[in-house]
Amino acid sequence: MAKLAINGGKPTREKPFPSWPIFDENEERALLEVLRSKQWGIGGTKKKEFEEKFSSYQNAKYGVAVTNGTAALEIALRACGIGCGDEVITTPYTFMATATAILYVNAIPIFVDIEPDTYNIDPRKVEDAITEKTKAILPVHIGGRPANMDELLKIAEKNNLCIIEDACQAWGSEWRGRRVGAIGNIGAFSFQSSKNITSGEGGMIVTNDKELYTKAWSLHNCGRLPEGAWYDHYLPGGNYRMTEFQAAILLAQLKRLDEHTRRRMENVKYLNEKLSKIDGISVLKNDERITRSSYHLYIFKYDPEAFGGLPKEKTAKALQAEGIPVSVGYSKPLYKEPYLEYFKKCPLSCPYYGKSVDYSNLKLPVVEKACYSEGLWIGQNVLLGTKEDMDDIVAAFEKVKENIDELRSKL
C-alpha cells in the first residue's frame, strides 16, 4: 500500500495554512474613511501619512509612495541619474522587475553570481564586474534576507557608485541594526498582493538624501516639485502616485507588521533547527550581522543526490501532495529569460553604449545550481502558523525522505 499522498496515501496535513491577506475592522474602517472623505487621490492625507510612517519605520528621512515596486525601482534609478549607456551591477536571482527597471531607463544590467550560502549577490563578483561604465550597484535583499551591505558600501565608496537597494521583499529587515532601504543611497519596496504588508499593489521609495528625495518625488508626480506650482514641471515625470485607498490599507497593515515579523522569525528558527537534521536539506547561513529578517520567503537548499537523484520539482510535488506548499522558486536565472530579446537592439547593443551585451553566453554556476536543482521556498503566510504547523512541515519532509524509493518507483 502506498504511503505517500502523491501515490494515494494519506496526506501528512489536510487543513490549510494561514491564508493571505490578513485584515480586520481596521482596514474596513480606514477604507470607509477615505470613501466618505471624497479625497481619493491628490488632496487626501493618507498617502502623506503613510510616507512619513513607513520611511520612519525603515529609519529613513524621506519616503515617496508610488504605484508599485517596479515603478519604485525605476524612479530610484532615474533619481540617481542612471540612464543611456550606464551599467548597473545586479543579481540574477530575483524577480524580473529588478532587471526591467534598469532596462527601462536605457541602462545595462550586468549580472553577477550569488553567494552559495546566502543566495544574495556576491560582493567579490561585484568588484570584478566594475568597468568605466558602471554607475550603480543594485543588490536585492532576497526573501527579506539583507545582502552584505558592509562590503557593498565599501565597493561603492571606493568606485564612486550609487547603491540602489531592492528591498521589495524586506520590510523591517535589518543589517547591523539598521533597516534596509536607506543604508545605500536609495531603496525600493513593494506592497503587491503576496507581500508581507499589502494593498494589492503599491510601492515606496526611501532615502536619507534630500536631493534624491526631491527628484524621486518630482518624477512620481508629473515633474512637479514638492513645494512647486501645479503647472510647473521641472523633470520628465509621470503619474506614479499611490491612491488614498492603498495608503489607508497600508497604514492599518503596518500596525501588525512587527508582530507578524516576530512570528515568522520564530518559526524560521524552529524550521532551521529541525530541517537541517534531514539528510539532503540544508539551510542558509546564519549571519549575526542580520539583526532582523522579514522572511517574505523561507529559502533553503535541496540536495537531489540525498533524495535518490530526484529533481527538486518531483520532490516538491510530493510535498505539495502531503499538504505542504513548497515552491521550486525561480526556475531560471534572469539572464536566461526570453523577454531580454526585446531589449536586444536598445539598450543592449545601442550605439550610445558603444558595445553589445549577449546574455546567451553568460553562465554563473551558483545561481544556476540554485535555480535548476537546489533552491526551495516556503511562502511568508505559512510562516504565520503555529509550532504544530511547522511540525507538519518537518513531518512531511521526513515522510518523503523515508519513502523516497516509493516515490522513485512511481515515476
C-alpha positions in Angstrom: 0.0 0.0 0.0 1.3 3.5 -0.9 2.4 5.7 2.0 3.0 8.9 0.0 0.0 11.1 -0.7 1.1 11.6 -4.3 0.6 7.9 -4.8 -2.7 7.6 -3.0 -1.6 7.5 0.6 -2.9 9.7 3.4 -1.5 13.2 3.4 0.5 14.5 6.3 -1.7 17.5 6.5 -5.2 18.2 5.3 -6.0 21.6 6.9 -4.9 24.8 5.3 -2.1 27.1 6.5 -2.9 30.7 7.4 -4.5 32.5 4.4 -3.3 35.8 2.9 -4.0 38.7 3.0 -5.0 39.2 6.7 -7.3 42.1 7.5 -9.8 43.2 10.1 -12.1 46.1 11.0 -9.1 48.5 10.9 -8.7 48.1 7.2 -12.5 48.4 6.7 -12.7 51.5 8.8 -9.8 53.1 7.0 -11.3 52.4 3.6 -14.7 53.9 4.6 -13.0 57.0 6.0 -11.3 57.6 2.6 -14.5 56.8 0.7 -16.6 59.3 2.7 -13.9 61.9 2.6 -14.3 62.2 -1.2 -10.5 62.7 -1.3 -9.4 59.5 -3.1 -6.2 60.9 -4.7 -4.5 64.2 -4.6 -5.8 66.3 -1.7 -6.1 63.5 0.8 -4.0 62.9 3.8 -3.4 59.1 4.0 -0.6 58.9 1.4 1.5 61.6 3.1 0.8 60.0 6.5 1.9 56.6 5.2 5.0 58.0 3.5 6.1 59.5 6.9 5.3 56.5 9.0 6.8 53.9 6.6 10.0 55.9 6.0 10.4 56.4 9.7 9.8 52.6 10.2 12.7 52.0 7.8 15.0 54.5 9.6 14.8 56.8 6.6 14.2 60.6 6.5 12.1 60.6 3.3 9.5 58.4 1.6 7.6 58.6 -1.7 4.6 56.3 -2.1 4.1 55.0 -5.7 2.1 52.7 -7.8 4.2 49.5 -7.4 7.7 48.2 -6.6 8.7 48.2 -10.3 8.0 51.9 -10.5 9.8 52.5 -7.3 12.9 50.9 -8.7 12.7 52.7 -12.0 12.2 56.1 -10.3 15.1 55.4 -7.9 17.4 54.7 -10.8 16.3 57.9 -12.6 16.7 59.9 -9.4 20.3 58.6 -9.2 20.9 59.8 -12.8 21.2 56.3 -14.3 20.5 56.3 -18.0 21.7 55.6 -21.5 25.0 53.6 -21.7 25.3 53.2 -17.9 25.9 49.8 -16.4 24.2 48.6 -13.2 25.5 45.5 -11.5 22.8 43.3 -10.0 21.8 39.8 -9.1 20.2 37.2 -11.5 18.4 35.6 -8.6 15.4 37.9 -8.3 12.1 38.8 -9.9 12.2 40.2 -13.5 11.3 43.8 -12.3 14.8 44.3 -10.9 16.2 44.0 -14.4 13.4 45.6 -16.4 13.6 48.7 -14.3 17.3 49.0 -15.3 16.4 48.4 -19.0 13.5 50.8 -19.0 15.9 53.7 -18.1 18.1 52.5 -21.0 20.8 51.2 -18.8 22.5 47.8 -18.9 22.0 45.1 -16.3 25.3 43.4 -15.5 24.5 40.1 -13.8 27.0 38.6 -11.3 26.8 35.4 -9.4 25.3 34.9 -5.9 26.8 33.6 -2.7 26.1 29.8 -2.3 25.3 30.1 1.4 23.0 33.2 1.3 21.6 33.4 -2.3 22.4 37.1 -2.2 24.7 39.0 -4.6 28.3 38.1 -4.1 30.4 41.3 -3.4 33.5 39.7 -4.7 31.9 39.2 -8.1 30.5 42.8 -8.0 34.0 44.2 -7.7 35.3 42.1 -10.5 32.5 43.3 -12.8 33.1 47.1 -12.4 34.1 48.9 -15.6 34.3 52.6 -16.6 30.6 52.5 -17.5 29.5 51.2 -14.1 27.3 53.7 -12.3 25.4 51.7 -9.7 25.0 48.5 -7.7 21.5 47.2 -7.3 21.5 44.5 -4.6 18.3 42.5 -3.8 17.6 41.5 -0.2 16.2 38.2 -1.5 13.3 36.7 0.6 13.9 39.5 3.2 17.5 38.5 4.0 19.8 41.6 3.8 22.7 41.4 1.4 26.2 42.1 2.7 25.9 45.8 2.9 29.3 46.2 4.7 31.2 45.0 1.6 28.9 46.6 -0.9 29.2 50.0 0.7 33.0 49.7 0.7 33.0 48.9 -3.0 30.6 51.7 -3.8 32.6 54.3 -1.9 35.9 53.1 -3.5 34.4 53.3 -7.0 32.1 56.3 -6.6 29.0 54.2 -7.3 25.4 54.6 -6.2 23.7 51.8 -4.3 20.0 51.3 -5.0 18.5 48.7 -2.7 15.8 46.4 -4.0 14.1 45.9 -0.7 10.8 44.8 -2.2 10.8 41.7 0.0 12.4 43.2 3.1 10.1 45.4 5.1 11.7 45.9 8.5 14.8 43.7 7.8 18.0 45.0 9.5 21.7 44.8 8.8 23.6 45.6 12.0 20.5 47.2 13.5 19.9 49.5 10.5 16.8 48.8 8.5 17.4 48.2 4.8 16.3 50.6 2.0 18.3 53.7 3.0 21.5 52.0 4.0 22.6 52.7 0.5 21.7 55.9 -1.4 18.0 55.0 -2.1 15.8 51.9 -1.9 12.5 50.5 -3.2 9.7 48.5 -1.6 6.7 46.6 -2.9 3.2 46.1 -1.5 1.9 43.7 -4.1 -0.7 41.1 -3.1 1.8 38.4 -1.9 3.9 40.8 0.2 4.1 40.8 4.0 2.4 44.3 4.0 0.0 44.7 1.1 -2.6 46.9 -0.5 -2.9 44.7 -3.6 -0.4 46.9 -5.4 1.8 49.8 -4.4 5.4 50.7 -3.7 7.6 53.0 -1.8 10.9 54.8 -2.3 13.0 55.7 0.8 16.2 57.7 1.2 18.1 59.9 3.6 19.3 62.1 0.8 17.1 65.2 0.4 18.2 65.8 -3.2 17.3 62.2 -4.2 14.0 62.6 -2.4 13.2 65.8 -4.3 14.0 64.1 -7.7 12.0 61.0 -6.9 9.0 63.0 -5.6 9.1 65.1 -8.8 9.4 62.0 -11.1 6.4 60.3 -9.4 4.3 63.4 -9.6 4.4 64.7 -13.2 7.7 66.6 -12.8 6.3 68.9 -10.1 8.4 70.0 -7.1 7.2 69.3 -3.5 6.5 73.0 -2.9 6.1 74.0 -6.6 3.1 75.2 -8.6 0.7 72.7 -10.2 1.6 73.5 -13.8 5.4 73.8 -13.2 7.1 70.7 -14.5 10.8 70.5 -13.8 11.6 66.9 -14.6 10.1 64.4 -17.2 8.0 62.7 -14.5 4.9 60.6 -14.9 1.9 59.9 -12.6 3.1 57.1 -10.3 1.2 58.3 -7.2 -0.3 55.8 -4.7 -4.0 56.3 -4.1 -5.5 57.2 -0.8 -7.3 53.8 -0.6 -4.0 52.0 -0.9 -2.3 54.2 1.7 -5.2 53.7 4.1 -5.0 49.9 3.9 -1.2 50.0 4.4 -1.4 52.2 7.5 -3.6 49.5 9.0 -1.3 46.7 7.8 1.7 48.5 9.2 0.3 48.2 12.7 0.6 44.4 12.8 3.8 44.0 10.8 6.1 43.8 13.9 4.0 41.0 15.4 3.9 39.1 12.2 7.7 39.5 11.6 8.4 38.2 15.1 6.3 35.2 14.5 7.9 34.5 11.1 11.4 34.7 12.7 10.5 32.3 15.5 9.1 29.8 13.1 12.1 30.0 10.8 14.4 29.5 13.7 12.4 26.4 14.6 12.4 25.1 11.0 16.1 25.7 10.6 16.8 23.5 13.6 14.5 20.7 12.5 15.0 20.6 8.7 18.8 20.8 8.9 18.8 17.4 10.6 17.3 15.8 7.5 20.0 14.5 5.2 19.8 16.4 1.9 18.2 19.5 3.3 20.4 22.5 4.4 19.5 26.0 5.5 21.1 29.3 4.5 24.0 30.5 6.6 23.3 32.2 9.9 24.8 35.7 10.0 24.9 37.7 13.2 25.0 41.0 11.2 21.4 40.3 10.1 19.6 41.5 13.2 16.1 41.2 11.7 14.6 39.5 8.7 11.2 39.8 7.2 11.2 36.3 5.8 9.0 37.0 2.8 10.3 33.7 1.6 11.8 30.9 3.6 14.6 29.7 1.2 16.5 26.5 1.9 18.6 24.1 -0.1 17.8 20.6 -1.5 20.4 18.0 -2.5 19.0 15.7 -5.2 21.6 13.0 -4.6 20.4 12.6 -1.0 16.9 12.1 -2.4 17.7 9.3 -4.8 18.6 11.6 -7.6 15.1 13.1 -7.8 15.0 16.6 -9.2 13.6 19.2 -6.8 10.5 19.6 -8.9 9.5 16.0 -8.3 10.1 16.2 -4.6 8.3 19.5 -4.3 5.2 17.9 -5.9 5.3 15.0 -3.4 5.5 17.6 -0.6 2.6 19.5 -2.0 0.5 16.4 -2.1 1.3 16.0 1.6 -0.3 19.4 2.2 2.9 21.4 2.3 3.0 24.4 -0.1 6.7 24.1 -1.2 7.8 26.0 -4.3 10.8 25.5 -6.5 11.2 29.2 -6.7 12.9 30.9 -9.6 13.2 28.2 -12.4 16.0 30.1 -14.3 18.4 33.0 -13.7 17.2 36.3 -15.1 19.7 36.3 -17.9 18.0 33.2 -19.3 14.6 34.9 -19.6 13.2 35.3 -23.1 12.0 38.9 -22.5 15.6 40.1 -22.8 15.4 39.6 -26.5 13.0 42.6 -26.6 15.9 44.9 -25.5 18.5 43.4 -27.9 18.7 46.4 -30.1 18.3 49.1 -27.4 19.8 49.4 -24.9 21.8 46.1 -25.1 23.5 47.0 -28.3 22.8 50.7 -28.5 25.4 52.8 -30.3 25.4 55.1 -27.3 26.5 52.2 -25.2 29.4 51.5 -27.6 29.4 47.8 -27.2 26.9 44.9 -27.1 25.8 42.5 -24.4 24.9 38.9 -25.2 23.5 37.1 -22.2 23.3 33.8 -24.1 26.9 33.2 -23.4 26.7 34.0 -19.7 27.0 31.1 -17.2 27.0 31.7 -13.5 27.3 28.4 -11.7 26.0 29.2 -8.2 22.7 30.9 -9.4 22.2 28.1 -12.0 22.5 25.5 -9.3 20.1 27.4 -7.1 17.5 27.7 -9.9 17.9 24.3 -11.6 18.5 21.9 -8.7 18.9 23.3 -5.3 16.6 26.2 -4.1 13.2 25.5 -2.5 10.9 28.1 -1.0 8.0 28.3 1.5 5.9 31.5 1.5 5.5 34.0 4.2 1.9 33.2 5.1 2.9 29.7 6.0 5.3 31.1 8.5 2.5 32.8 10.4 1.3 29.4 11.5 1.7 27.6 14.9 4.5 25.4 16.1 2.3 22.4 15.3 2.0 23.7 11.7 5.8 23.8 11.5 5.9 20.3 12.8 3.7 19.2 9.9 6.2 20.7 7.5 9.0 18.7 9.1 7.0 15.5 9.3 6.2 15.8 5.6 9.9 16.2 4.7 10.8 13.2 6.8 8.0 11.1 5.3 9.0 11.8 1.7 12.7 11.2 2.6 11.9 7.9 4.3 9.8 6.7 1.3 11.9 8.0 -1.5 12.2 4.6 -3.1 8.4 4.5 -3.4 8.4 8.0 -5.0 11.1 7.0 -7.4 9.4 3.7 -8.4 6.2 5.5 -9.4 7.9 8.0 -11.7 
